Amino acid sequence: MNTSNGPTQQQVTHTVTNTESFLRQFFKALDDHRQNLPQFLRPDTAIVWNGTPIAGRDAFLGIYAQMPATVTHDMFGFDCHGVNGGTIINATGRVRMTNERGKDPHGFSFTGMVRPDETQPPSASQTSVPQYLVSFSYRIVHRPEDSQVEYPQ
């Protein structure tokens, strides 16, 4: 019995499971399903990409369309913390670009705040309400010395 006001183990497990699913879907959209990116964002989503603030979803989608296509995001791990009304997420991993000739992939760091999208009911295949990013920051944290990739600012 949970006698405190904190979350139960079941609630924590639910948050972790939903966060992992959300991240896998979001990184897949960044990789090779860019047409799915709008479902993760709102017009006023606050975005910082490699230290550069971007004014919302539409501006981000325009900039991201110019980015090199990625082969894959390989998430090393993530942490999440449920807060009133949403979840704070930190994730790290590596990403390899299609036009990258170097042997080492780039490292990335992702921090975001997700909330349930109460306007979208779960589909028959979903066990929870869809989520969207209120805000996020994405940064390349390791650029191999032999990298040929240029990042738009």
N, C-alpha and C positions, 0 to 999 in steps of 0.2 A: 504494500500500500504506500502510495506517495503522500507523505504528510507535509511536504514542503509546497511552496507555490511554484517551484521550478517544473520544467518539463519531465514527463515520464520517459522511461527508456524506450517505450514504443514510439513516442513523439520524436525523440532524437533519431531513432532508426529510420522513421518515415522521412524526416528532413534530409538525412544523409542519402537515402535511396533516391529521393526526388532530385536532390542536387546533382548526384552523379549522372542520372538520366538526362537532366537539363544540360549539363556541360557536354556530354557526349553528343547530344543533338546540336547544340550551338557550334561546337568545334567542327562537326560534320558539315554544317551549313557554311562555315568559314572556308572549309577545304574545297568542296566540290558541289555544293548545293546552295550556291549564293542566292538563288531565287527564293529560298526559304528564310533568308535573314530577316525580312520585315516582320515575320511572326514573333521574333524575339525582342523587337524594339517598338518604341512608341515615338511619335513625332518629337516629343520633348525629352527623350532619353539623353542623359548627360554622358558624353563620351570623351575620354582622353586616350588618344592613340599615339604611342611612343612619345609621350610628353606634350603632345599638341592637342588642345581642346578642340572638339568638333561640335558644331551647333546642331545636334539632333540627328534623327534617323536618316532623313533624306540626304543631308550633307555627307554623313558617313557612308551611305550606300554609293554615292557618287565617287567619293575618294577610294573606297574599297574596290570598286570596279576597275580602278587603275593599278591596283596592287598586283604583284606577280601571283599567279595561281599557285596554291599550295598543294602539295601531294598529300600531306597528312599532318595533323596535330597529334602528337603522342603525349598524352597527359601523364606526368609522373605521379601526381597526387593532388589532393585538394583538401581544404578545410572549409567547414561551413558552420555558421552559427545562426540559429533561428532567433529572430528578434520580432517584436510585436509588428505584425503586418508583413513580414518578409524574411529573407535569408541573406546574410552576408557571406560571400564566397571568395576564397583565395585559391588559385590553381597555378601549377607550374608544369612545364614540360618542354618539349622540343618541337620544332616545326621545320620541315624541309620544303624548300621552294622548288617548283618544277624546273626553273631555269638555273638552278644552283648547281654548279659543277664541283664544288668542294666536297670533301669527304665528311665533314662535320656538319650536323644540323644546327640551326639557330636555337637558342633557348628563349622561352617566353614566360612571362608572368601575367596573370589575369586576376583582377579584383573586381567584384561586382556586387550589386544589390538586386535581388529578384523578388518579385511579388506575384501572388496568384492573380491571374486574369479572370476576375469574377464574371466578366461579360461573355466568356467562352466556356460553355459546359464541357466536361470531359466527354470524349468520344467513347464508343464501346470498348476500344482497345486501351484506353487510359484509365489508370486507377486514381488519378488526382486531377485537380484543376490545372489547366495550362498556366505557365508562368511567363513573365516578360522581364526584361532588364530595365530597371529604373535608371541605373547608371552603371558604367563600367570603365575600367582602365586596362589597357593592353599594352605591354611593352616587350620589345625584344631585349632580353637581358644578356644574351651572349651572341656575338656575331663572330663567326670563325674568321681567322686571318685571311683565308683564301676565298672569302665570300665575294660574289659579283653582284649581289642584289642591292639595288638602290631603293630607299624608302621615301615615298612622297611625304613632304612636311606640310 
